Amino acid sequence: MGRIHLFEFEDQKWFPSFLRNYGTDFLQFLSNKTKMYQPVIPILKKGLQKNKTNQIIDLGSGGGGGLIWLNTELKKEIPDLKIVLTDLYPNVSAFRFTKKQADNFEFTETPVDARNAPSELNGLRTQFLSLHHFQPKDAKQILQNAIDTNSSIAIFEAQERSVPSIIAMIFSPISVLLTTPFIRPFKLGRIIFTYLIPIVPLFVLWDGIVSSLRTYSIKEMNALVEDLKGTENYDWEINKVKSGPGVILYLLGTKKE
């Protein structure tokens, strides 16, 4: 199955930010409660160690991703860990909520474009569930920007372009309906646009299916790094790991010693 880059509501500038935030809040809640990213902890540790840093710069953070739970686990071995949340469309209320859970979180309220992240954001750059939002030209630009700023980068996609992954996404509205009352901070609008006017479960369904169709395969991620300027100065690890019934595709790029 070839990669199909259909549109996602979340990417559209006209899409109401509060609805976008409800969607990213759901993804954050789900990833933390299911400990979805547990298998990538060794990969993150490797990236931090090779980059000789204690700081993660998260690009395309959405609502904070699965980083609340990951932060707790990583701090067991990296007690001085710092995490900076950034996004092109910052979900500031979710960022503030995340910071209340752990004071080693920081965030930027101004938009940060992953394709041109400023060099002063030093640390291991991460992306959770966001590379598929970018066309190949833009995905390469993200990776090139990491090289140009001497940054290591770790990218994780919690789905793949396959029939089982798409089938799993079909059931995502049920997850939205079951989890919404437990998502914090509580917002009346989230209840209204989930149950009375069910826009949130419908757009999560569409965006989830499209996300699977957009996801880069291991072969395609290898192709992304082949022609980058300075790619020979980096070690690239591109693979997938099992996570519950699904898999997590990942790319780790670290500067050679």
DRENTITOR-263530 format. One record per residue: residue in three letters; x, y, z of N, C-alpha, C, O in turn. Coordinates in steps of 0.02 Angstrom, whole numbers, plus 32768, in hexadecimal, padded with zeros to 4 digits. Atoms other than C-alpha are relative to their C-alpha. Layout:
ALAXYZXYZXYZXYZ;...
//
This chain:
MET802A7FC48000800080008000802C803E800080548048802E;GLY7FD87FC38004804D80A57FC87FE8803580317FAF80338048;ARG80127FCA7FD28050813F80387FCF80307FDE7FDB80467FA6;ILE80327FD2801A7FB681AD80207FFB803B802F7FEA8033806A;HIS7FFF7FC47FD57FBF826080607FBF80267FF97FBC805C7FDB;LEU80407FDD7FFD7F08828C80798003803780358033803B805B;PHE7FFF7FC97FCF7ED9832380E27FE87FE880447FBE7FBB8049;GLU8018800B7FBC7EC4831E819F7FE3804280197FFE8077800C;PHE801F7FC37FE47E51839981F880328025802D80348062802C;GLU7FD17FE27FD07ED883B6827B8032802F7FDF804B805D7FFE;ASP7FCE7FD880247F4C840081F67FE480427FE4800B806E7FD2;GLN801E7FC880237ED1848081B47FFF803F802C7FEA803D8065;LYS7FFE7FC17FDB7EE9853581E97FB9801780137FB080378047;TRP80457FEA7FF37E2C855181DF7FDE7FD680367FA97FE98050;PHE8020802C7FD07E0784C1825680038020804680398033805B;PRO80007FDE7FBF7DD28509830080337FE3803080377FA6803A;SER7FCA80177FD57E638501837A7FE67FD8803C80077FAA8053;PHE801980247FC67DF484C8840A7FEF7FB77FEF7FF87F8B8019;LEU800E804580157DBD842E83A780427FDA7FF580477FA08008;ARG7FBE801E80087E72840B8376801C7FEC804480387FB6804C;ASN7FE7800E7FBD7EA08416842E7FDD7FC580217FFC7F9E8044;TYR8024803A7FE47E17839B845F801D7FBF7FE380227F8D8007;GLY7FE3803C801F7E62832083E380457FEF801C80527FB5802B;THR7FBD800D7FE67F15833584217FFD7FED804A80267FC68062;ASP800980147FBA7ED9832A84D67FEE7FB6800580077F938031;PHE8013804780017E8A828284AD803D7FD47FF380477FA18015;LEU7FC5802780107F2C8242845F80307FFD803B804E7FC98049;GLN7FD57FFE7FC67F8F827A84F77FE77FD18036800C7FA98052;PHE801E802A7FCC7F178225856F800A7FB67FEF801D7F8F801A;LEU7FFC804680147F178183850C80477FE6800580537FAF801E;SER7FBB801780017FD3817984F8801C7FF8804780447FCB8054;ASN7FE980067FBB7FF1819785B17FE07FC5802480027F9F8046;LYS802380347FDC7F6C811F85F180137FBA7FE780157F8B800F;THR7FEE8041801B7F9F8091857D804A7FF2800280617FBB7FF1;LYS7FB680077FFF805A80AF8595801A7FEA7FBC80477FC07FB6;MET7FF280128045806380A384D9804A80037FEE80637FDA7FC7;TYR7FBB7FF58014811580E384CF80347FDF802C806F7FEF8028;GLN7FD180237FD4816380718551803B7FE07FD980747FE57FF0;PRO7FC98020802481C8801184CC803580307FE5806B801A7FD2;VAL7FD07FD2801E821F80B08490802E80208034805980488022;ILE7FD67FE37FCC826E80DC8538804B7FF57FF3807280257FF8;PRO7FB8800A800F8316808A850B8018802B7FC5805280407FC4;ILE7FED7FD8803B831680E98465800A80498015803A806A8000;LEU7FF97FBC7FE782FA819084BD80408007802A806480388024;LYS7FC47FFE7FD783838169853B803F80017FD5806E80267FE2;LYS7FC78002802E83FB813F84AE800A80437FDF8042805B7FD9;GLY7FFB7FBF802183D381E28455801A8036802F8043805F801B;LEU7FE87FCF7FCE83ED824984F4804A7FF68010807080268014;GLN7FBB800F7FEF849081F2851D802F80127FC7806480307FD3;LYS7FD57FF2803984D88200846D8003804B7FF2803680647FD9;ASN80017FB8800A84A582B78465801E8026803C80248063803B;LYS7FE37FE47FC384F282D285127FD48039801C7FED80708029;THR802E7FCD7FE884588330854E7FCE7FE180307FC27FA4802F;ASN803680167FD383D3832485D57FBD80207FED7F8D801F8013;GLN803B7FDA80158354838885707FE17FE47FC180037FD67F90;ILE80278014803B82CB835084F87FDB803D7FE67FBA8060800C;ILE80267FCB8022828683CE847B7FCB7FDC7FD77FDA7FC07FA2;ASP80358025802381DE838784477FDF802D7FCC7FC680637FDC;LEU801C7FDB803981A283C3839C7FBB7FE47FEF7FB17FA77FF0;GLY80438018800F80EB83BB836D7FE17FDE803C7FC67FA78035;SER801480217FC280BC839884217FB67FF380067FA17FC8802D;GLY804880087FF9800083A784097FEC801280477FF3804C805B;GLY80127FF47FBB7FC0839484BB80357FE9803180287FE6806D;GLY7FCB80187FD480658354850080117FB77FF480407F9C8012;GLY7FF280458013805D82A684B480007FD1803B7FDC7FDC806C;GLY7FFB802F7FC9808A8213852380388012802F80517FE78054;LEU7FC47FEE7FDB8113827685767FF68004804B802880018070;ILE80087FFD7FB780C48283862380167FBD801E803C7FBC804E;TRP7FEC80417FE780D681C8863F80487FF17FF0806D7FD8801A;LEU7FBB800C8013817981BC85DF80308028802C8065800F803F;ASN7FD77FD77FD581BF824A8647800D7FDE804380457FDD805C;THR7FF980237FC0819E81E886E880327FC77FFB805B7FBD8028;GLU7FD4803A800A81F8815086A3804880167FF380777FFA800F;LEU7FBD7FE98011828C81AF865A8024801F803B806180188042;LYS7FE17FDF7FC782A9821286F9801D7FCF803480457FE3805E;LYS7FE480327FD282CD81718757804B7FF87FF580707FEA8024;GLU7FB9800680108375816C86FE801F80437FEC805C804A7FEC;ILE7FE77FBD80148383822386C57FDB8033802C7FAD80548014;PRO80277FD67FD2834A8286875F7FFE804A7FEE7FD0806E8003;ASP7FFF7FB98013837A832E87137FE3800C7FBB7FF2803E7F9B;LEU801F7FFB80428315831086747FD6803F7FFA7FB280518028;LYS802B7FC6800F82C483A986247FDD7FF27FBD7FFB7FD67F8F;ILE8026800A803E823C83A5859E7FE080427FED7FBD80628015;VAL801D7FC280198209843A85337FCC7FED7FCA7FDD7FCD7F99;LEU8036800E802E8160842E84D97FF980397FCE7FF880737FE1;THR80097FCD8034814A848984337FCE7FE67FCC7FC37FAA7FC7;ASP802E8015803580CC848883A57FF4803C7FD17FFC80757FE5;LEU80127FCC8030809C84E883097FBE802180167FB3805C800A;TYR803E7FE67FE47FF184FB835B7FFF7FEF804B7FE07FBE805F;PRO7FF780127FB9801B84FE84167FBE7FFA80257F9480278024;ASN803A800C7FD57F9684B3848780158017804680267FED8070;VAL7FE27FE37FC37FC8852885157FDF7FE6803F80017FDA8071;SER802380187FC47F4284EF859080177FB9801180207FA9804C;ALA7FE880447FF37F7A843A857B804980018017805C7FDA8042;PHE7FBA7FF97FEA8031846E858A80048013804A802C7FF8806F;ARG80007FEA7FBA800B84C7862D7FEA7FC7802E80067FBF8065;PHE801680397FD97FAD842E866D80397FCD800880447FB2803E;THR7FC7802F7FFE804383C0864080358018803080507FF08057;LYS7FCD7FE47FD380BA8434869B7FEB7FF9804980167FF18075;LYS801780097FBB804D84268737800C7FB9801980127FAD8055;GLN7FF480467FEC8069836A873480487FF4801280587FC7803A;ALA7FB980087FF28126837D8737802380417FEF801D805C7FB8;ASP7FE37FBD8009818C841B874D803D80017FD3805980367FC7;ASN7FC88000802F821783E286D87FE9800B7FB88012800B7F8A;PHE801A7FEF804281A4840786448003804C7FF67FF480728024;GLU80057FBB801581B584AD85E97FDC80007FBD7FD37FCB7F9F;PHE80227FFD8041815A84EA854D800880467FE3801680778006;THR7FFE7FC08023815B857384CB7FB9800F7FE87F977FE57FCB;GLU80437FEC801580BB85D384AB7FFF80187FB87FC980197F99;THR7FFD7FEA804580F78613840280077FC37FD280247F917FE6;PRO7FFC8039802E80E785A0836980487FED7FEF807280197FE5;VAL7FBF801A8015817D853383417FF47FD07FC67FD17F9E7FCD;ASP8006802A803B818984E8829380377FCB800280727FDC8003;ALA7FCF80367FFC81DE843D829A803180007FC680687FE67FCB;ARG7FD37FFD803B8228845E81ED803780338009806980317FE5;ASN7FCF7FCB7FF7828884F4822E80038012804B7FFC804C805D;ALA7FFD7FF57FB8829984DF82EA803F80288010807580197FF6;PRO7FC67FD67FF1830D8564833480387FDA8023802B7FAE804C;SER7FC580247FE583BD852C836180078008804B80267FDE806B;GLU7FFA7FF67FB783AC857384117FD77FCD80287FE07FC78065;LEU802380377FDF833384E48438802D7FC37FFE80277F987FD2;ASN7FCD80347FFF83C1847084677FE97FC280257FCB7FC7805B;GLY8011803E7FDF83A683BA84917FEE7FCA7FCD7FF67FD47F90;LEU80188035802C83658317844A7FBB80137FE77F8C8019800E;ARG80407FF0801D82D9834483D37FD67FC17FF97FEF7F8D7FE4;THR802C803A8006824382D183D87FC180147FDB7FAC804E7FDB;GLN80427FF8801F81A482BB83737FD87FC1800D7FEE7F8A7FFC;PHE802D80377FF48115824D83AB7FC180097FD77F9E803B7FDE;LEU803E7FFF8029808B8227832E7FFA803F7FD67FC3805A7FCF;SER80067FC2802780B582BD82C180247FFF7FBD801580297F93;LEU7FDB7FFE803F812E829082347FD17FF57FC47FDC80117F8F;HIS802D800F8038809D824E81CA7FDA803D7FE87FBD803C7FB1;HIS80227FC38016805482FE81C4802680237FC7800A804F7FA7;PHE7FD67FDC802E80E383318150800B7FD97FBF80177F9C7FBF;GLN7FEE801C804080FC83128097804B7FF08000806F800D8029;PRO7FB98013800081A682C2806C8030803C7FFF8062803B8022;LYS7FD47FC5800481F3836C803F800680218045803D80358059;ASP80007FE07FBE81C183B380E8801F7FD3803580417FEB8063;ALA7FE2802F7FD181F183158147804C80027FFB806F8000802E;LYS7FB87FF9800A829F832280FB801A8041801E80518043803A;GLN7FEC7FBF7FE482A683D8813080077FFC804C8033801B8069;ILE7FFB800A7FB7828583A581E580427FDE801180657FF4803F;LEU7FC380267FF38314832981DF803E802A7FEF807080278012;GLN7FC87FD68014838683A38183800D80368034804680478043;ASN7FF97FCD7FCD83638428820580227FE5803F804880088060;ALA7FDF801F7FC7839883AF828E804B7FFA7FF380738009801F;ILE7FB980068011843C838E82348021804580018057804D801E;ASP7FE37FBD8005845A84478212800B802080448036804B804C;THR7FFA7FE37FBD8444847082CB80247FD0803080247FDA806D;ASN7FDA80317FD884AD83DB83067FD57FDF80377FED7FD2806E;SER802E801E7FD084158390835D7FF37FB77FF07FF07FA47FB5;SER80188044800A83E982DB83777FB480037FFB7F9480318014;ILE80497FFF800A833782AC83497FE47FB9800680027F897FED;ALA802180417FF882C2821E83797FB680097FED7F9380348009;ILE80447FFA801A821D8205831D7FDB7FBE800B7FF67F887FFE;PHE8027803B7FF08193818D83507FBA80067FE27F99803A7FE8;GLU80448003801C80F3815B82F57FDE7FC2801C7FF67F8A8011;ALA802280377FDF807880EF83567FCB7FDF7FD47F987FC77FED;GLN802B8024802E802480A982BC802A7FF17FC28062800B7FBC;GLU7FDD800C803F8058806682147FCC7FFC7FC87F907FF87FD4;ARG802C8001803B8011806281657FEF7FB77FF0800F7F987FC6;SER8012804680097FBB7FBA816E7FB57FF8800E7F968024802C;VAL8047800D7FF67F0D7F6F816F7FEF7FFA804B7FBD80188060;PRO801080037FB87F137F41822B8001804480227FD78052804D;SER7FFC7FBD7FE27F477FF382577FC280297FEE7FA7804D8018;ILE803C7FDB80167EB8803D81F17FC27FE680237F97800D8036;ILE8039801D7FDD7E3C7FC4823E7FFD801980487FC880288063;ALA7FFD7FE87FBA7E777FF982EC7FE7804880047FC5805A8034;MET80167FBA80007E5880AF82BD7FB480067FFA7F9780378012;ILE80487FFE80097DA48086828D7FDC7FFF80447FA4801A804B;PHE801E80047FBD7D82806383468012803B802C7FFE803D8066;SER7FEA7FC77FD77DD0810883817FC6802A801B7FCC80438053;PRO80377FDA7FE27D27816183967FE67FE280417FD18006806E;ILE801680207FC27CF980E0841A802F80138039801880218071;SER7FD07FEB7FCD7D99810A84787FF4804880167FF880588051;VAL800E7FBA7FEF7D6E81C3846E7FC38004802E7FC480288060;LEU803E7FFD7FD87CBF81A584B4800B7FE580467FEE7FFE8076;LEU7FF5801F7FBF7D0081388542802F8028802D80288027806A;THR7FCD7FDF7FD87D9281A585787FF2804A800E800E8065803E;THR800A7FB87FFA7D51825785647FF080198046800C804C805B;PRO80107FE67FBD7D0682688614803C8002802F803B80258062;PHE7FC680067FD47DB1823E865F803A802D7FEC806C80318010;ILE7FCA7FD580187E1C82B885FA8001804080287FCE80608033;ARG7FF77FC37FDA7E628348865E8030802F7FDB805D80177FB9;PRO80347FE07FD77E5683DA866A7FBB7FF87FE17FB37FF67FA4;PHE8045800880177D9983C686607FEA803E7FD97FF680777FEE;LYS801B7FC880287D46843085D97FBA7FED7FE97FB07FB87FCB;LEU8045800D80147C8B843C85BB7FFB7FF97FB47FD47FD07F9C;GLY8002800380487CAB845A850280147FBB7FE67FF97FA47FB4;ARG7FEB804380157D0283B184F77FC57FCF80047FBC7FA47FD9;ILE803B802B7FF87C63835D85387FCD800E7FC97FB17FE07FAB;ILE80327FEC80327BF383C084C280127FE67FBB7FE97FCA7F97;PHE7FEC801280457C5A839D842580167FB77FFA80307FA27FC6;THR7FF6804880047C7082E684507FBE7FDB80007FB57FAB7FDA;TYR803F80257FF87BC182B184837FC380217FE07F9B7FFF7FBF;LEU803B7FDE801C7B4283358450800980117FB67FDB80067F8E;ILE7FEF7FF280467B97836E83B080417FDA7FF380777FF57FFF;PRO7FC6802E7FFF7C0F82DC838C8036800F7FCB80497FE37FA4;ILE7FCC7FED80307C91833B832780437FDF801380677FC77FE7;VAL7FBE801A7FEB7D2682FE839080097FB67FEC803B7FA67FCD;PRO7FF5804680147D0C8241837980037FF77FB480267FCB7F9C;LEU8000800780497CE9825A82BF804280187FE1805C7FF87FB4;PHE7FC27FE8801F7D8382C3829B803B7FD68018806C7FCE7FF3;VAL7FCC802E7FE97DEF824F830780007FC07FD580357FA67FC4;LEU8006803B802D7DAE81BD829C8021800F7FBE804B7FE87FA6;TRP7FE47FEE80417DD8821581F9804B8009800480717FEC7FDD;ASP7FB97FF27FFB7E818256823180287FC1801280617FBA7FFC;GLY7FDD803E7FEE7EAE81AC827C800C7FD47FC480437FB97FBB;ILE7FF98029803D7E8E814F81D9803280207FD0805D7FFE7FB4;VAL7FD27FDD802D7EE881D3817480487FFD801A80777FF77FF3;SER7FBD80057FE37F7B81CE81EE80217FBE7FED805C7FBD7FDC;SER7FE4804180147F92811581C9801480007FB680497FE77FA5;LEU7FF07FFE80487F8B8134810D803C802C7FF1805D80237FBF;ARG7FC97FD1800A800B81C0812080437FE7801D80788001800B;THR7FC580147FDA80878162818F80377FE57FD2802B7FBD7FA6;TYR7FC68017802681358148814880157FBA801680177FAC8052;SER7FE680427FF081738095813E804A800580118069803A8009;ILE7FB880027FF18221806281778028800F7FC1805880367FC4;LYS7FDD7FF5803F8259805F80C17FFC804A7FED802D80677FD6;GLU80087FBA80138212810D80A38026802F802F804080628018;MET7FD87FD77FD3826481558140804A7FFB7FF0806E802D7FF6;ASN7FBA80068016830A810F8106800D802B7FC4804380497FBD;ALA7FF87FD7803B82EE816780618002804A8012802480717FF0;LEU80007FB97FEB82CD820C80BD804680188013805880518006;VAL7FBF7FEA7FE5837B820E810A80397FF87FCD807080127FD8;GLU7FCB8011802F83DD81D180728022803E7FE2805F80407FDC;ASP7FE57FC7802683F38279801A800A803F802980158075800D;LEU7FF77FC57FD6840182EE80AF804880177FFF80767FEE7FFE;LYS7FBC7FE57FFE8497836180B1801E7FF480458004800E8077;GLY7FE080107FC1850B831F81377FE67FC080207FF67FB1805A;THR801D803D7FE384AB827C814F80347FCE801480297FA68041;GLU7FCA802F7FF08550821E8151801F800C804580437FE2805F;ASN7FE57FF07FBD857B827581F57FD27FE880387FE07FF48073;TYR803080177FCF84E68225824B7FF87FB47FFD7FFF7F957FC8;ASP801580467FFC84BA817682857FB480007FFE7F9480228025;TRP804980048007840A814A824F7FE87FBA801380007F887FF7;GLU801F803F7FEC83A580C282A47FB680057FF17F92802D800F;ILE80467FFD801782FE80A182507FE37FBA80037FFB7F8C7FE2;ASN801A80437FF58292801082877FBA8005801E7F9B803B801D;LYS80407FFF7FDC81F37FE082E480057FD2803C802A7FA1803C;VAL800280297FC381CE7F9983917FB77FF0800F7F8A80167FFE;LYS804380157FED81377F3B83D37FE78029803A800D80368069;SER801F7FDC7FC980C07F9E84427FB87FE780087F8C7FFB7FE2;GLY8042801E7FF8802B7F3B84837FEE7FDA7FC080167FB47FA6;PRO80158022803D7FC77EFC83ED801B80207FC0801680047F8A;GLY7FE77FDB803A80177F7D837A804C80067FFF806F7FE18021;VAL7FB77FF3800580C37FBF834D800D804B80027FE080737FF6;ILE7FE97FBB8005812480608359803A80037FCF806E7FE37FDB;LEU7FCA7FF3802F818C809482C3802B8038801D801180678039;TYR7FD67FCC7FE5822380FB82F3803D800E7FD480547FE37FAE;LEU7FC27FE9802082B5815D82AD802980248035801080518056;LEU7FD27FDF7FD2834B818D8319803D80177FD980617FEE7FBC;GLY7FC57FE4802283CF820182D0802D80218033801880518054;THR7FD17FE47FD084698226833A8042800F7FDD80587FEA7FB1;LYS7FC07FED801F850A827F830D80377FCF8013803D7FBB804D;LYS7FC9802F7FF485A0820B82FB80348020802F803F805D802E;GLU7FCC7FE87FD1862882188380803A801C7FD8806B80337FF5;
//
